[in-house]
Structures are given as C-alpha cells and as structure tokens.
Amino acid sequence: MGVIAPRFVADGVRVVRVLIVLIALVVLSGCSQTALLEKLSSPEQQAAARHYVELLRDHKFEEIESSTDPSLKTPSLRGTLEKMASLVPAVDPSSIKLVGAQSVHGPAGSTVNTTFEYAFPDQWLLVSVAIKTQNGASTLVGFNVAPQSAALEEQNRFQLGGKRPAQYSILAFAIAAVAATLYALVLCIRTRLKGRKWPWILFILIGFGKLSVNWSTAQVDLLPFFVQLFSVSAFAPLYGPWTLAVSLPVGAVVFLVKRRQLMAPGVAP
C-alpha cells in the first residue's frame, strides 16, 4: 500500500499538469483567433465599416449610395437601405463586438468583409460591411443587417439540454473513444512488451475516420479517410458553434485485445 499510494499521487500530478496545459491551450486559442480577426480587418477598416453603420442609423442614405460600388447601384438600392435601417433600434447599442472578418486579395484589388455584433436592450444585430479597395479608392460592395434572438456567444454555448439523439450518441461515442485511448495508452506505457513500444503508442494515439456534429445546428458530417490524435477533437471559432468530432480508436482496441500476446515473457498480466 505504501508503494501504490505514491504512484497514484504521481499519476494525479501528471493529470493536473495535462489539464493545466489544455486550459492554457484553450485560452491561447481564443486569443489567437481574436488576433487573427484584427489582422484580417485592421482598426482603420473596422472604423470605416462602423462609419457606414452609423450612416445607416442616421438614415443618411445618399452618402451610402455615393460610396456604393457602381455595380450595385440599382433602382432598388434605396428601398433596401430603408428596410435595413428599419431593423436598427433608435437607441444606442450597449456593446459592439467584432465577431467576424474576411479578407480577399486579387488583381482587381482587395475586399475586407467585417462583421459586428450590436447589442441593444432587447435585441441583437449582426451587421456585415464589405469594402473594396482598388487603386487607392474604396467602395462599398456589401452591406447586410440580420436580427438575432440572442448573442452569438449565448447561441453557440456548449449546453447538454435540448439536443437531438444523434448529438448525444456522438458525444457518448466520443467519451468512450477517448476513455479507451487513454486506458490503452497507460497500459501500453506500463507494460513491458516483446518488441518496440513506441510504434504501439503512436498506433494507440491515432483514430481513423471522422464523424463530426455541429453542436448548435445538429448537422452531421462523415469523413471516412481521416486521422486525428486521441480519436476525439472539439473546436469552436470565436463566437462560433462547437464542432465535436470522433474517430474509431482502432489502435487502442487492437492493443487491448492483443495485449497478452504482446507482453514480454515472464511479465504478469
């Protein structure tokens, strides 16, 4: 008992260290995504996009039309702008967040599409503004206002309630896959094998195929030819929905089945 206790303490310390590293990676991932948005849409480009939103709120449609790209100046443009303006509350927003950015560069110039989340007392709006820059001149090539029932962060929060059977099934499969992988990995590390151990460790760590589900929309995708570490992954872009993916832990299952055959002679099971 005196030998087993320190071993469990050491294993617990290792687990805590792994958890700390994973938490740090999650935090750094969020920071890196925010930095990426800032690179795709610079502060100057964000200010230009917000300027158009303020013109829309103030119903200064002539100024918006004068900056619109000639290819989009149609007879219905004014009516479209008026409909968009009617969706914006008259009160000032409580917060404005940068939630998306896209940048496209080509021979005809560059286009930056910036998306903001405007929070009002009882409503949220997603506002996208696309600005094209060519030969030093900027024109408006896209403008969209979409009302939302809740903030993006709340809509895409990872919650267990109210999901479909397919989502719960994939989640249970993911838990079983990562549990089998970790269990087989620990056994492999602690077992003296006949041959080299590192090929088995690599085989155990890799999962084959990919079954993924969008946790917000319940959309399921299958990629037969795919590999991923630990047979499980979960990813969410900044303010976007979580995607949970699971692979078949073939290496872990094979090792658990053949472990007795792979053990070195004289080693107790």
C-alpha positions as CSV (number, residue, x, y, z in Angstrom):
1,M,0.0,0.0,0.0
2,G,2.9,2.3,0.8
3,V,4.2,1.8,-2.8
4,I,0.8,2.2,-4.5
5,A,-0.1,5.5,-2.8
6,P,2.9,7.5,-4.1
7,R,2.2,6.0,-7.6
8,F,-1.4,7.3,-7.5
9,V,-0.2,10.7,-6.3
10,A,2.3,10.9,-9.1
11,D,-0.4,10.0,-11.7
12,G,-2.7,12.6,-10.2
13,V,0.0,15.3,-10.5
14,R,0.5,14.3,-14.2
15,V,-3.2,14.6,-14.8
16,V,-3.4,18.0,-13.2
17,R,-0.4,19.2,-15.4
18,V,-2.1,17.9,-18.5
19,L,-5.3,19.7,-17.6
20,I,-3.4,23.0,-17.0
21,V,-1.8,22.7,-20.4
22,L,-5.1,22.0,-22.1
23,I,-6.7,25.0,-20.4
24,A,-3.8,27.2,-21.4
25,L,-4.2,26.0,-25.0
26,V,-7.9,26.9,-25.0
27,V,-7.1,30.4,-23.7
28,L,-4.3,30.9,-26.2
29,S,-6.6,29.6,-28.9
30,G,-9.2,32.3,-28.1
31,C,-6.5,35.0,-28.0
32,S,-5.1,33.8,-31.4
33,Q,-8.5,33.9,-33.0
34,T,-9.1,37.5,-31.8
35,A,-5.7,38.5,-33.1
36,L,-6.5,36.9,-36.4
37,L,-9.7,38.9,-36.8
38,E,-7.7,42.1,-36.0
39,K,-5.2,41.2,-38.8
40,L,-8.0,40.4,-41.3
41,S,-9.8,43.7,-40.5
42,S,-7.5,46.4,-39.2
43,P,-8.7,49.1,-36.8
44,E,-8.9,51.5,-39.7
45,Q,-11.0,49.1,-41.7
46,Q,-13.2,48.5,-38.8
47,A,-13.7,52.2,-38.3
48,A,-14.7,52.6,-41.9
49,A,-17.2,49.7,-41.6
50,R,-18.7,51.2,-38.5
51,H,-19.0,54.6,-40.2
52,Y,-21.3,53.1,-42.8
53,V,-23.4,51.6,-40.0
54,E,-23.7,55.0,-38.3
55,L,-24.8,56.5,-41.7
56,L,-27.5,53.8,-41.9
57,R,-28.7,54.5,-38.4
58,D,-28.9,58.2,-39.2
59,H,-30.8,57.5,-42.4
60,K,-28.1,59.2,-44.5
61,F,-28.8,57.0,-47.5
62,E,-27.4,59.5,-50.0
63,E,-23.9,59.2,-48.5
64,I,-24.1,55.4,-48.5
65,E,-25.2,55.4,-52.1
66,S,-22.5,57.7,-53.2
67,S,-19.9,55.3,-51.7
68,T,-21.5,52.2,-53.2
69,D,-19.7,50.3,-56.0
70,P,-21.3,51.2,-59.4
71,S,-22.1,47.5,-60.0
72,L,-24.5,47.6,-57.0
73,K,-26.3,50.9,-57.8
74,T,-29.7,49.6,-58.8
75,P,-33.1,51.3,-58.6
76,S,-33.9,49.0,-55.6
77,L,-30.9,50.2,-53.6
78,R,-32.7,52.9,-51.7
79,G,-35.5,50.6,-50.7
80,T,-33.1,48.0,-49.5
81,L,-31.3,50.6,-47.3
82,E,-34.6,51.8,-45.9
83,K,-35.6,48.2,-44.9
84,M,-32.2,47.7,-43.3
85,A,-32.4,50.9,-41.4
86,S,-35.9,49.9,-40.0
87,L,-34.2,46.9,-38.3
88,V,-31.9,49.1,-36.3
89,P,-33.3,50.3,-33.0
90,A,-33.2,54.0,-32.4
91,V,-31.4,53.7,-29.1
92,D,-27.6,53.4,-28.8
93,P,-26.1,49.9,-28.6
94,S,-24.9,48.7,-25.2
95,S,-21.9,47.0,-26.9
96,I,-20.3,46.4,-30.3
97,K,-18.2,43.3,-30.8
98,L,-16.0,42.3,-33.8
99,V,-17.2,38.7,-34.4
100,G,-16.0,38.0,-37.9
101,A,-13.7,39.2,-40.7
102,Q,-12.7,38.0,-44.1
103,S,-10.1,39.4,-46.4
104,V,-9.7,38.6,-50.1
105,H,-6.8,39.9,-52.2
106,G,-6.6,39.7,-56.0
107,P,-5.5,41.6,-59.2
108,A,-8.7,43.7,-59.0
109,G,-7.9,44.9,-55.5
110,S,-8.7,43.7,-52.0
111,T,-12.0,43.3,-50.3
112,V,-12.5,43.1,-46.5
113,N,-15.8,41.9,-45.0
114,T,-16.2,42.9,-41.4
115,T,-19.0,41.6,-39.2
116,F,-20.0,43.2,-35.9
117,E,-22.5,42.2,-33.2
118,Y,-24.6,45.1,-32.0
119,A,-26.2,44.5,-28.6
120,F,-29.4,46.5,-27.8
121,P,-31.6,46.2,-24.6
122,D,-33.8,43.6,-26.1
123,Q,-32.3,42.7,-29.5
124,W,-29.0,41.8,-31.2
125,L,-28.0,42.5,-34.7
126,L,-25.3,41.0,-36.9
127,V,-24.1,43.7,-39.3
128,S,-21.6,42.9,-42.1
129,V,-19.9,45.5,-44.2
130,A,-17.7,44.7,-47.2
131,I,-15.4,47.4,-48.5
132,K,-13.4,47.0,-51.7
133,T,-10.1,48.9,-52.2
134,Q,-8.7,49.3,-55.7
135,N,-6.1,51.8,-56.9
136,G,-6.3,53.7,-53.6
137,A,-10.1,54.2,-53.8
138,S,-12.6,52.4,-51.5
139,T,-16.2,51.5,-52.4
140,L,-19.0,49.7,-50.5
141,V,-19.6,46.2,-52.1
142,G,-21.7,44.6,-49.4
143,F,-24.0,45.6,-46.5
144,N,-26.2,43.3,-44.5
145,V,-28.2,43.5,-41.3
146,A,-29.5,40.3,-39.6
147,P,-31.6,40.4,-36.4
148,Q,-30.7,37.8,-33.8
149,S,-32.7,36.4,-30.9
150,A,-29.7,36.2,-28.6
151,A,-26.0,37.0,-28.6
152,L,-23.8,34.7,-30.7
153,E,-21.9,33.7,-27.6
154,E,-25.1,32.5,-25.9
155,Q,-26.5,30.8,-29.1
156,N,-23.3,28.8,-29.5
157,R,-22.6,28.0,-25.9
158,F,-21.9,24.3,-25.3
159,Q,-25.0,23.0,-23.5
160,L,-26.3,19.5,-22.9
161,G,-30.0,20.2,-22.7
162,G,-32.4,20.2,-25.7
163,K,-30.2,18.3,-28.1
164,R,-31.1,15.6,-30.6
165,P,-30.4,11.9,-30.2
166,A,-27.6,12.0,-32.9
167,Q,-25.8,14.6,-30.9
168,Y,-26.0,12.7,-27.6
169,S,-24.9,9.5,-29.5
170,I,-21.8,11.1,-30.9
171,L,-21.0,12.7,-27.5
172,A,-21.2,9.3,-25.9
173,F,-19.1,7.7,-28.6
174,A,-16.5,10.4,-28.1
175,I,-16.3,9.8,-24.4
176,A,-15.9,6.1,-24.9
177,A,-13.3,6.6,-27.6
178,V,-11.1,8.9,-25.6
179,A,-11.5,6.7,-22.5
180,A,-10.4,3.6,-24.4
181,T,-7.5,5.6,-25.9
182,L,-6.2,6.9,-22.6
183,Y,-6.7,3.5,-20.9
184,A,-4.8,1.6,-23.6
185,L,-2.1,4.3,-23.7
186,V,-1.5,4.0,-19.9
187,L,-1.4,0.2,-20.1
188,C,1.0,0.3,-23.1
189,I,3.4,2.6,-21.2
190,R,3.4,0.5,-18.1
191,T,3.6,-2.9,-19.9
192,R,6.9,-4.5,-20.9
193,L,6.4,-5.6,-24.5
194,K,8.3,-8.1,-26.6
195,G,9.3,-5.6,-29.2
196,R,9.5,-1.8,-29.5
197,K,6.9,0.1,-27.6
198,W,6.8,3.5,-29.5
199,P,5.0,2.1,-32.7
200,W,2.2,0.8,-30.5
201,I,2.0,4.2,-28.7
202,L,1.6,6.0,-32.0
203,F,-0.9,3.5,-33.2
204,I,-3.0,3.9,-30.0
205,L,-2.9,7.7,-30.2
206,I,-4.3,7.9,-33.7
207,G,-8.0,7.5,-34.6
208,F,-9.3,6.7,-38.0
209,G,-12.2,8.2,-39.9
210,K,-14.1,11.2,-38.6
211,L,-17.7,11.6,-37.5
212,S,-18.5,15.2,-36.6
213,V,-21.5,17.1,-35.4
214,N,-22.2,20.8,-35.2
215,W,-23.4,21.2,-31.6
216,S,-25.6,24.2,-32.4
217,T,-27.3,23.0,-35.7
218,A,-27.0,19.2,-35.2
219,Q,-25.5,18.9,-38.7
220,V,-23.6,15.6,-39.0
221,D,-20.7,15.0,-41.4
222,L,-18.7,11.9,-42.1
223,L,-15.1,11.7,-43.5
224,P,-14.1,8.0,-44.0
225,F,-10.4,8.8,-44.7
226,F,-9.2,10.9,-41.8
227,V,-6.9,10.6,-38.9
228,Q,-6.7,12.6,-35.6
229,L,-5.0,12.3,-32.3
230,F,-6.7,10.8,-29.3
231,S,-9.7,9.9,-31.6
232,V,-11.6,13.0,-30.4
233,S,-11.5,16.7,-31.1
234,A,-13.6,19.7,-30.3
235,F,-13.3,23.1,-31.8
236,A,-15.2,26.4,-31.9
237,P,-14.2,29.5,-33.8
238,L,-14.5,32.8,-31.9
239,Y,-18.3,33.4,-31.3
240,G,-19.0,30.3,-33.5
241,P,-20.6,26.9,-32.8
242,W,-18.8,24.0,-31.3
243,T,-17.9,21.1,-33.6
244,L,-17.4,17.7,-31.9
245,A,-15.6,15.0,-33.9
246,V,-14.8,11.4,-33.0
247,S,-12.7,8.7,-34.8
248,L,-12.5,5.0,-34.4
249,P,-9.8,4.1,-31.8
250,V,-8.6,1.2,-33.8
251,G,-5.1,1.2,-32.3
252,A,-6.4,1.2,-28.7
253,V,-8.9,-1.6,-29.4
254,V,-6.3,-3.8,-31.1
255,F,-3.8,-3.3,-28.3
256,L,-6.3,-4.1,-25.6
257,V,-7.3,-7.3,-27.5
258,K,-3.7,-8.4,-28.2
259,R,-2.0,-7.2,-25.0
260,R,-1.4,-10.6,-23.5
261,Q,0.2,-11.8,-26.7
262,L,2.4,-8.7,-26.9
263,M,3.7,-8.9,-23.3
264,A,7.4,-9.9,-22.8
265,P,7.9,-13.4,-21.4
266,G,7.8,-13.7,-17.6
267,V,5.6,-10.5,-17.1
268,A,2.5,-10.9,-15.1
269,P,-0.7,-9.8,-16.8
